[in-house]
Amino acid sequence: MTDFSRIESSYRQCTLIVDGPNIEQSVARCWDRKPTRNERIQWPALKRWLHDLAAQRSAAAYSCVFTNTPANPPPQLLGWVRALVQDGWHVFAKPKANNGDGDIDADMLAHLSAHPWTTVVVVSHDAQCFARPLTELAAQGTEVIAIGMTEWAGCLPNIDGITFIDIDDIPALFEQAPPRMKLTALPDNGDWFHPVGDGDISYAA
């Protein structure tokens, strides 16, 4: 187990926190179904982005994914965790309780305070969890970056002191990008949003 509180703090440190369940659910909502492998986040691309960011700041990088697991984890979940670890990710997995509670918010926030990070990057749309802690870190002089989909991120894109980056701006993050519904990126002459599935098409009996 990694004890981040014992990391040498004499040089700059950058950490990336991915709220796994939140991001996976948001991508699935865009597709209105379970996404295929090509439609999911490409984790090596996100890790490359972090390392490029850390290199620009002459900082060490720590990439972390937080997730929860059901009582009987399916084999593909173990395969996903194994692939992340082999690619250099730190993975925190927490079992869901019998009542369905396996919330990882407190664990992610504990990681934020486990070390005097110079740069914190959070990939999540959970403004209720992160808005205040990230604002407090920014006020203390920490560089704070949030990554997500603007339309799902609540107040996170509009908080002073937090740099918000839309997932579309992370190179190669998706092989096939999810369909988005962004009212903030409409052309001056407007645009159409088309129905999912058959829409209002009807067939005569």
N, C-alpha and C positions, 0 to 999 in steps of 0.2 A: 504493500500500500504506500502511495506517495504522500509524504508529509510536506505539503507546500509551505507550511510555516517555517520549515528549516532550510528553505532555499537561500543561498547566499544573496544578500540584498545590497552588496556593494556595487552592483552594476544593474543596468536597466532590465526590467522584466515585463513581458507582454503575455497576457493570457486570453484565450478564446474560450468562451462558454457557449455550447450549443444546447438549447432546451429541446432535446430530441423529440419527445411526444408532441410538443407544441408545433414544431416545424413540420413533422410528418403529417399531422392532422391538417395543417394549413395547406400543404401541397395537395393532399387528397381532396380537400374542399374545392380547390381550383378545378380539379378534374372531375369532381362529383362522383368519384369512385376510387378504389385502391389503385395508386399509380403503378405502372410497370417499372422494371429496373432502369430503363432509359429515361423515365420521367422523374425518377427520384434524384435527390441531391447527389452530386458526384463528390464524395468526400475528399479525394486527393486534390481536387481543384480548390476546395476551401482551405485545405492545409497549405497548399502552395501560396495562396493569397496571403495567409497569415505570416508565413515565413518571409515573403517579400516585404510586408509591412514592418516586421520586426527588423529586417536587415536595413531598411531605410532609417530606423531609429537606433541602430546599433544595439539591439536588445535581444535577449534570449526569448524564445517562444515556447509556450505551453498550451497545446490544443486539447480541449476537454469536451467530452460528450456526456450529458446526463440523461439517463433513461430509467424506465421502470419495467418490471417483468411480471408476467402472470404466474400463477402458482405452478403451471406446467408449461414452461417456455417452449415454443416450437423450435425445431432444429434450425430454421432459417434465422431466428433471432440470435442464437448462439453463433451461427456463421457470420452474421453482421458484426457482432461484437468482436469476434476473433479477427475479422478483416480489418477493423478499425485499429485494434491493438497492434497488429502486424504492420500497419501503415504509420505507426508512431503516435496514435492518439491515446490519451488517458481516458478511460471510460468508467464512469460511476453508474452502477446498476443497483436499483433498489426494488425489492419485491413488493407487490401490491398486497395489502392486508386482506383478510377475509371479507371486510366490508367494502373492498374496492379501493380503499385509500392507499395510494403509493406515491403521494405528492412529493416532488423533488425540489420544490421552491426553496425550502429552508436549507437544503444541501447546496444548491447553487449559490445562495446568498452567503453561506458559510465559506464557500470557496473564494468569493469576492473579498472577504475580510481575512483570509488565511495568510495573506502576504501583502506587503506594500507594493502592489503592482504599479508600474509607471503607465502602462496602457492596458485597458480592459475592453474586450470586444465581446458583445453578447448577441447571439443569434436567437431571437425569440420575438413573439408578438405579445407577450404577456406584460402589458404596461402596468397592470395592477401589482405584479410582483416586482418589477424592476425599476419603475419610474423614480420612486423616492431614493432607493439605494444608489442608483447611478447618478442622480442629481447630487447626492451628498458626496460621492467620489469625485465628481467633476469640480465641486466647490473646494475640495481639498487639494486640487491641482493634478488629479489623475486624468490622463487623456481617456475619454470614454467614447466608444463607437458602438452603435446598435445596427444590426443587419436584419432585414426582413422585407416583407411585402408592405408597401406603404398603406394599402387599403385595409390591412389586417392589424396594423401596429398601434392603433389607438393614438395616444398622445406622444408616443416615443419620437416620431419624426419632428415634433415641434417644441422640444424641450431645449432651452438655452443650455449650452455647455455639452450637449450630446450631439455628436456627428452621426446622422442617420444615413446609411447606405442601402439602397434598394438591391434586392438579390439579383436583379437584372444587370447590375453593374459589376458583379463578381465574374470574371472571365471563366467560361466553360463550367459554370456551376451546374448546369443541366445539359444533357445531350439533347433533350427535347423539353423546351421551357414550358411551364404550365400556362394555360390560358388565363389571362388576367382581366379584371374588370376595374380599371383605374379611371375615376372621374376627374382626377387631377392632371391627366395627360391627354385630354381630348383636343383635337384640332379645332381651330376657330370656327370651321363650318360644321362641327359636330361629327358624330360617328354612330354606327349601329352596334348594339349588343344583341347577338342572335341567341335564340333559345337552345337549351341543351336537349338532345334527343329529337323527337318528332315535332316539338313545339305545338303550333296550332293547326298542323296539317290534319285534315279529316278525310276519311275514305267512305265512299257511298256503300250502302249495304247491297 
